[in-house]
Amino acid sequence: MKKAIVTGLWSLALLGGLTLPAYAQELLVGGQAVGIQISTEGVLVAGFCPVETAAGSVCPAEDAGVKEGDLIIRAAGSPVPDANTLVEAVEKAEGSLSLGVRRGAQELNIAVTPAVGEDGQPMLGILLRDGLSGIGTLTFCDPESGIFGALGHSVNDGRSGLTVPLREGSITDAQIVSVRPGTSGKPGELDGVADVGHVLGSIERNTDEGIFGTAFDSLGGRRLEVGVITAGPASIVSTVEGHEAREYAVEVNRVYRDSGGTHAMLSVTDPVLLARTGGIVQGMSGSPIIQDGRLVGAVTHVFVSDSARGYAVSIQDMLRAAGIIQAQAA
């Protein structure tokens, strides 16, 4: 899955005594590759492109105050569910077009007058995005509720880096067909093919701790209790070829807490995985981390400078984002 790559380290205090939430939770461990399809809530402004007119090059939306990362949710007072709807509104506009824009917590109305290109087509000069697709890794599935979690981080727009506002989405079956190994300064990537005809579940949340939703069938493998991630030997479960999820040795080097929750730094020590991928590559996000026979977290990012090292999120933070911990405590 395409994502923002962590390029630096934070100066953070090491964790002291962590304790498990007061409940016993068994989850089905993932590790299989899944296709991820997401439709945005509105249309995301991914960038700008000048409109070539008879009078020269112009960019009406940018000149009117629209910004990269804005979410266009209305045009001429009507909802904008996808890019085609906005294109049709631009074509029908007589004079200026009122756009309803969501910018962070703000909602703005911005009037834009389309420019007529040399081909006679009215345009705003915006690069639009109304959906994303890619490959990631399933982390867990709750056998009781069917709630699943994957990725360990949010689905972001690759150009702006912003979290994509979710309208609807799904995970599908997928297989890995090739690997581009990671090297120093150049993260690798899993090449996968999603089977869009085999939908496994619906995505209902896109959060900093991962994507979450409800599985249509039972997903994952063996049942494991939830544990707390600590420094020391561990393993990750990933699919780097075909459909086969395998367990690989890693070392959790450091556990720390910041404003976003509990995280860890880890190193791949498994010679088979190092030979195959060079360590952690894009597409392995969400690979479950197992330690002392318990599910403790998920891989999230890779070090750009060293593909054998990466970051992880704790399973407790994923369960909170999924709503499972609160539901159990209620």
N, C-alpha and C positions, 0 to 999 in steps of 0.2 A: 504494500500500500504506500503510495506516495505520501510523504510527511515532512514536517520540518525536522532537520537534523540538528541535534544539540552540538554546539561548537565550543562551548566553554564550561568551566566548572564554577559552582557557587561556593562561597565561603559560609559553611553552615555547621551548626553544632551536631555532634554525634548523639544518637539516641541513647537514652538510659533504659530504665526498666519498662518495656512495653508489656501490656497484658491483653489477653484475648477478651473479646466481648463475652458477656455471660450467657452464652448459648452454645450448643453443640450443632454444628452445621456440616453436613456432608455434601460435597458437590461432585458432579461428573467432570473429570478433567478433560480439557480439550486438547489442542495441539494440531488439529487438522486445518489445512488451508481452506478458506471460504472466500467466495466472491462477495463483494460489497457493492450494493447499488443504493444510491441516495438521491432523492429529489429534494430540492431546497424549498423553503417556505418563502416564496417570492423569487425574484431574480437578482442574483449577486452581480455587482459591478466588479468584474475581474480586472479591468483596465480600460484604457482609452485608445482609440485609433482615429487619426484625422480623417475628415471627410474631404475629398478632393472636389471642389466646386469650380465653376467657371471663373469665380473671383479669387480663387486660391484655396489654401488648406485651412480648414476650421475644425473645431471640436465643440459643438454646441453644449453638450452635457457638462463637460469640464468647465467651460466658460461660465455656465449658469450656476456652478457651485456644487455639482455632484462630485463625490469623492470615491476613489477606489475603496472597495470594501463596503460601500453602501448597499442596502437591500431595498430594491424597488418593489413595493407591495401593492401600489395602486397606480393607475394611469387614467386620467380624465374621470376620476372618482370610482372606477371599477377595479375589482381585484385583479392582480397579475399573478396567476399561478405558474406561468412558464414563459420562456423567451418568446415563443410564437405569439402569445397574447400581447406582449409589449410591442412586437414588430407590427402587428395589425393595428394597434392603437396609434402608432407613429404614422402609419400609412393613411389613417382616417383623420388625423389631426388637421385642423384648419387654423393656422397661426400657431400660437404657443400651446404646449401640452403640459398639463399639471401632473407632476409625478409625486406620489406619496412615497417618502423614503424613510427607512428606519436606519438610524446611525447610532449604534450602541443602544442606550436607553432612550434616545430622542426619536421623535417622529416629526419629520419635516415635510413641507410642501414646497416643491421647487418647480418653477415654470421654465420649460425649455422649448425653444423654437427649433424644430428640426431643420437641418440643412439639406438642400437637394444636391445630390451628387451628380457627377458628369453623366451617369447612366439614367438620370431622371428619378432616382429613388430617394425619398426622404429618409434621413438617418440622423441619429443622435451622436454618433462617434463613440459608442460604448462597446466594449467586449463583455459579453454576457455569459453567465454560467447559471444553469438551473438544475444541474445534476452532476454527480461524480460517481465514478466506478473504479474498482481496484481489487487487489488481493490482500488479505490479512489473515490472522490466525485466531481461531476460537480459543478462549481462555477457559471458560467453564460453562456448565449448564446446571441449574438447580433442578433436581429430579422431581421435587414436589410441585413447584410453581411453573416450571418450564422456562423460567427467566434465564437468558444467556448473557454472557459478556465476552467481548472481543477487543482486540487492538491495544488496550491499556492507555490509549491517548485519543484525542478527538480526531475526527475527519476534518481536515483543513483544506481551504482553497490553496492550491499549489502556488499561485501567483502572489496573493496578498498575505497568505499565512493565517487568515482569519478562520475561526471555527465556522463550519457551514451550518446555517440554521436549518433544521430538519423539518420537512413536510411529511415525508414518508420514506421508507427504505426497506430493504430486504437483504438477507444473507442467502447465498446459494452454494451448492456444491462446487468444488473447484479442484483442479489438480495442477501440480507444479511440473512444468515441461523442461525448464532449464534454469541454471543459476549463473549469475554474473558475480564472481567472488569479489569481496571487498578488499581494498588495499589502503595503505596510508594516504589519507587525504581524499579518498574516493570511495564512498560507501557502495557496497554491492547491492544486488537486487535479485529477488526470486521472480522468475517469469512464470506466470500462471494463466490458466484458461478457466474462466467461470462458466458453469453450466446454468445459464439463466432459466432453463426449463425445469430445473430441479431446485425449487425454493425451499430453504430449510427453516426460515423464520422471518418475522417482521422486526425491523429496527424501530424503536420508539424513543430512544434517547441518544443524543450525541454530546458527550461530556468530556471534560479534561481527563477523566479516568478511563475512558473507553466508550464504545457503543454498546447499547443494551436493548434487549427486546424479548420477544416471546417466541420460543421454538415451536414449530408445528409437529415435530417428532422429537423423541429423545435424542439429544446430541451428547457427544463426548464418550469417554471410555470408562476407566475404573473410578469407583467412588473413593474419595479421600476426605478426611476432616480438614477443616481450615486451621492453619497455623500462623505463627508470627515469624516474619523474615528476620534472620539474624546473620551476622558475619560467619562465614565458614563454607564448607562444601555443600553443593546443591546440584540440581539438574534442571534442564529445561526440556520441554516436549515440543518438537517442531516437525513440520513436514517440509523437506527440502528436495523431495523427488516423488512424483506421482501422487498417490493418496496416502502413503505410509507415514504415519506419525511415529517418531522415534525419540528416545530419551538420550540426552547428551550431557556430559559432565561440565559444570561451571563452578566458579568460586565467587561467593558474595563477599566483596572486599570491604564494603562500608554501607552502613544503614544510617539515614539521617532524616530529619523532619524539617519541612519548610512550610510556608503558608498554604501550599497546595496539598499537604498531607505527608505520608511516609513514603520515602523512596530509597533506592539502593543503587550502588554501583557494583557491577559484576564483570568477571572475565571468563571467557570460554577457555576451558582446559582440555576439552575432548579432542584428541588428535583426528578422529574421523570427521568431525564437524569443521575443524580448522582446515583440513585438507579440501573439504568439499566447498565451503563458502568463505573461508578466511575469517570466520567468526559470526558476527551478527550482521544481517543484511536486511534491506527493506523487504517487507513481506512477512518477516518473523515477528513483527509487533503483535503482542498478545500471547506469545508462547508462554504457557504456564510454567511457573517455577515450583519445583518440589524440593522440600527439605525435611529430613527426618520423617519421611512418609506422610507429609502433609502438604497441602496446596497453600503456598505462602505469597504468591505474587505473579506478575507477568512482565515480560520484557517489553520495553517501550521504545528506546532510542539507541543508536550506536554512536560511539565516539568517532568523529570524522578523522581524527589523527591516528586512531588505532582501532581497526575493525574487530579485533578480538575482545574489545571492551564495550560496555554499554550501560544503560540505565534500566531500572525496573520500578514498578509501582506495587504497593502492598495490596494483597487481596482484600484486606479490610476496607481500604479506600474504594476499591472497585465495587464491593458489596454495598457500601453506603450510597455510591452513585447509582447503583441499580435499584436501590430501595429495599434490598433484601434484609439488611440488618435492622432497619426500622420496622419492617413488617414482622420480623421474628420477635422484636422487643415489645410490640403492641399487645 
